[in-house]
């Protein structure tokens, strides 16, 4: 953290937020550290700031700011930010107007195609309630499956088997 490493600062900010590694829980200090890390380029810190603003942890709850932070991280490829952006927009606009529905589905489609399973489930739910089309659900499912296939490897299978055997 002394060398201005954005990921190290983000890591410490997370630990202050939850009071881990022997650090006393201090959500305001956590937000300060996350803000510094985001300023230094950490997309994980942008996501964490979005979550802090969405939940009102260490800052006043502000969904507009949460969306802003999620959007910045999502534009840089952060899959959980993309999912959270869709989720937050959908929650914020509970009536699911046409424009909002299209935006929410678009964010879930992108994160599904990045391998995020909960995004597929969200689109499935939207499909079952009439807020997404069958084509959108099928497209998300295919994109998710392709993403999972691309990340398969013998080494991942070995690692999974090893950790499963230790349970």
Secondary structure, DSSP 8 states (H G I E B T S, - for coil): -TT--HHHHHHHHHHHHHT-TT----HHHHHHHHHHHHHTT-HHHHHHHHHHHHHTSSS---HHHHHHHHHHHHTTT-HHHHHHHHHHHHHHTTT--HHHHHHHHHHHHHHHHTT-HHHHHHHHHHHHTTSS-HHHHHHHHHHHHHHHHHH--HHHHHHHHHHHHT-
